[in-house]
Amino acid sequence: MNANTIQIFIMLLVFSSSCKPIKEVGSYKTDSAINHIGISTAYKFPPLEIPKGMYLDSIAVYDSLSRAGYIAYYLQSKEIENVGFNQVILQEVKNQIIHEQQFVEPYEEDLPDEIIYSYILRPTEIYSNGQIISISNIIDTYYKGGNHHNYTRHTFNYDLKKHKPIRFNDVFRLQSKTDSAEFITFAEQFTLDGCTDWDLPYEYLDFSFANSGIYINPNLSWACISTRSLLPYETKNKFINKEWIKQNQLPTKK
């Protein structure tokens, strides 16, 4: 998509006039941008508890050529030492929007100026132990006239001490297709249902941290949005890097 031919305005949404953190812990403010731009949403986002010293910010983009609206909510830290985290996660969000834009074609029909395609990214879970932070997002996309919304899960994992993102290969040991196939069998025993779509190999598999283990988040469909596998930290397996878990103070049972 040629940026020179697209009229895009970016509207930074501020939840207060001084960009202070959200006051209502466990809930979102009114989505004024969604109402203003006319973005369609179907997923009911659960209440979200925001870690101390952090707040949600947001960015909205309207593409007048494709008549697409994009809104992303992302976590930010008030601490000076976390400025790298703030920059990396904001760039990650922008990259997600840019990636999504390439799939939306110009819309040329002479209809009222309204949203034809919508994209929303919002956190649904946040885990932090002071050393690592894991932000699990649901992405809700919709073409007007479609039978249903589509969903994907995108997680941002970051090491606040080392000041860098946490990659799949930092936590898991999958060296071959054989390892990947064995990993499927292992993870399926912790999956609530069989509504999964596994990719090979697992170099970029979406995962997120929780108090009781590591979530493996397979590709989603509109009917399988809740499908996940929770791998307990203490489970004996050759796939999770035990030394990495120990170094990052994750809660394993003795």
C-alpha positions in Angstrom: 0.0 0.0 0.0 1.5 3.3 -1.1 1.4 5.7 1.8 1.6 8.7 -0.5 -1.8 7.8 -2.0 -3.5 7.2 1.3 -5.0 10.0 3.5 -4.4 8.8 7.1 -4.9 10.7 10.2 -3.7 9.4 13.5 -5.6 10.3 16.6 -3.9 9.7 19.9 -6.7 9.0 22.4 -6.1 10.5 25.9 -8.1 9.2 28.8 -7.6 12.5 30.6 -6.4 15.9 29.5 -3.0 15.4 31.1 -2.5 11.8 29.8 -2.8 10.4 33.3 -3.4 6.7 33.9 -6.9 5.2 33.8 -8.6 5.7 37.2 -11.0 2.7 37.0 -8.7 -0.3 37.8 -10.4 -3.3 36.3 -12.3 -1.6 33.6 -11.9 0.5 30.4 -13.0 4.0 29.8 -15.6 4.7 27.1 -14.3 3.9 23.7 -14.9 7.3 22.2 -12.8 6.5 19.2 -14.8 3.4 18.4 -18.0 5.5 18.6 -16.5 8.4 16.6 -15.0 6.3 13.8 -17.8 3.7 13.7 -15.7 0.6 14.3 -17.7 -2.6 14.8 -16.8 -4.9 17.7 -18.3 -8.2 18.9 -15.8 -9.7 21.3 -16.7 -8.8 24.9 -13.4 -7.8 26.5 -13.2 -8.9 30.1 -12.3 -6.5 33.0 -8.5 -5.8 33.0 -6.4 -5.1 36.1 -3.6 -2.8 35.2 -0.2 -3.2 37.1 0.8 -0.5 39.5 2.8 2.2 37.8 1.3 1.5 34.4 -1.6 2.8 32.3 -3.3 2.1 29.0 -2.8 4.4 26.1 -4.3 4.0 22.6 -3.9 5.0 19.0 -6.5 5.2 16.3 -6.0 5.3 12.5 -8.5 5.9 9.8 -7.6 5.0 6.2 -9.9 7.0 3.8 -8.9 5.0 0.7 -9.8 1.6 2.0 -12.3 3.0 4.5 -10.7 1.0 7.3 -10.5 1.9 10.9 -7.8 0.7 13.3 -7.7 1.1 17.1 -5.0 -0.4 19.4 -4.8 -0.1 23.2 -1.3 -0.7 24.6 0.3 -0.7 28.0 2.7 2.1 29.1 4.9 2.5 32.2 5.3 5.7 34.2 8.8 4.6 35.3 11.8 6.2 33.6 13.7 2.9 33.6 11.0 1.4 31.5 11.2 3.9 28.6 12.6 1.2 26.4 9.5 -1.0 27.1 7.2 1.9 26.2 9.0 2.5 22.9 9.2 -1.2 21.9 5.5 -1.9 22.7 4.3 1.2 20.8 6.4 0.2 17.7 5.0 -3.3 18.0 1.4 -2.0 17.9 2.2 0.2 14.9 3.8 -2.7 13.1 0.6 -4.8 13.7 -1.5 -2.0 12.1 0.9 -1.7 9.2 0.8 -5.5 8.7 -3.0 -5.5 8.8 -3.3 -2.7 6.3 -1.7 -4.7 3.5 -4.6 -7.1 3.5 -7.3 -4.4 3.0 -8.0 -3.3 -0.6 -9.2 0.1 -1.7 -13.0 0.4 -1.6 -14.4 2.3 -4.6 -18.1 1.9 -4.4 -20.1 5.2 -4.0 -21.6 4.7 -0.6 -21.8 6.8 2.5 -18.5 7.5 4.1 -18.5 4.8 6.8 -16.2 2.1 8.0 -16.1 -1.0 5.8 -13.3 -2.8 7.7 -12.4 -2.5 11.3 -9.5 -3.7 13.5 -9.3 -3.6 17.3 -6.4 -4.7 19.5 -6.9 -4.8 23.2 -5.3 -6.5 26.2 -7.3 -9.3 27.9 -4.7 -10.4 30.4 -1.6 -9.0 32.0 0.9 -10.9 34.0 3.9 -9.4 35.8 6.3 -10.4 38.5 8.4 -7.3 38.5 11.0 -8.9 36.2 8.9 -10.0 33.2 5.6 -8.7 31.8 3.3 -10.6 29.6 0.4 -8.8 27.8 -2.0 -11.0 26.0 -4.2 -9.2 23.4 -7.2 -10.2 21.3 -7.4 -8.8 17.8 -11.0 -8.4 16.5 -11.3 -7.8 12.8 -14.5 -7.4 10.7 -15.6 -6.7 7.2 -19.0 -5.1 6.9 -21.5 -7.6 5.8 -19.5 -10.6 7.0 -21.2 -13.4 8.8 -19.0 -13.1 11.9 -15.9 -11.3 13.3 -12.5 -12.9 13.1 -10.2 -13.2 16.1 -6.5 -13.7 16.6 -4.4 -13.6 19.8 -1.2 -11.6 19.9 1.0 -11.6 23.0 3.8 -9.2 23.9 6.4 -10.6 26.4 9.1 -8.4 27.7 12.0 -8.7 30.2 12.0 -5.5 32.3 15.4 -6.2 33.8 17.3 -7.0 30.6 15.2 -4.5 28.6 14.3 -6.7 25.7 11.4 -8.8 24.3 11.2 -12.4 25.3 11.2 -14.7 22.3 9.8 -18.2 21.9 13.3 -19.7 21.7 14.2 -18.1 25.0 11.6 -20.2 26.8 11.1 -23.3 24.7 13.5 -25.9 23.2 12.1 -27.1 19.9 15.0 -28.0 17.6 13.3 -30.1 14.9 10.0 -31.1 13.3 10.1 -34.2 15.5 10.2 -32.0 18.6 7.3 -30.0 17.3 5.2 -33.1 16.7 6.0 -34.3 20.2 5.1 -30.9 21.6 1.7 -31.1 20.0 1.0 -34.4 21.8 2.3 -32.9 25.0 0.3 -29.7 24.9 -3.0 -31.3 23.8 -3.3 -33.0 27.2 -3.6 -29.5 28.7 -6.1 -28.2 26.1 -9.7 -27.9 27.1 -11.0 -28.9 23.6 -9.7 -30.0 20.2 -10.4 -26.7 18.5 -6.8 -26.0 17.7 -4.8 -25.1 14.6 -1.1 -25.9 15.2 1.7 -24.6 12.9 5.0 -26.3 12.2 7.7 -25.4 13.2 7.0 -23.5 16.4 9.5 -20.6 16.0 6.8 -17.9 16.5 4.1 -19.7 18.4 2.1 -17.2 20.5 2.6 -17.8 24.3 1.9 -15.9 27.5 2.7 -16.2 31.2 0.4 -16.7 34.1 0.7 -17.5 37.8 0.2 -21.2 37.3 2.0 -21.8 34.0 2.5 -20.8 30.4 -0.3 -20.4 28.0 0.1 -21.8 24.4 -2.2 -19.8 22.2 -2.9 -21.6 18.9 -4.4 -19.8 15.9 -8.0 -18.9 16.6 -11.1 -18.8 14.6 -14.4 -17.1 15.4 -15.7 -20.3 17.0 -12.5 -21.2 18.9 -11.5 -18.0 20.6 -11.2 -19.5 24.1 -9.0 -22.5 23.0 -5.6 -22.5 24.8 -3.2 -24.9 26.5 -1.9 -24.1 30.0 1.4 -25.8 30.6 2.2 -25.9 34.4 5.7 -24.7 35.2 6.4 -27.8 37.4 5.3 -30.4 34.7 8.2 -32.7 33.7 8.9 -32.1 30.0 11.8 -31.4 27.8 10.2 -28.5 26.0 10.4 -25.7 28.7 13.7 -24.2 29.6 13.8 -24.9 33.3 16.9 -22.7 33.9 15.2 -19.7 32.2 12.1 -20.1 34.4 14.3 -20.3 37.5 16.2 -17.1 36.5 13.0 -15.2 36.0 11.5 -16.1 39.3 8.5 -17.9 37.9 6.4 -19.7 40.6 7.2 -23.5 40.4 6.1 -26.0 42.9 8.8 -27.8 45.0 
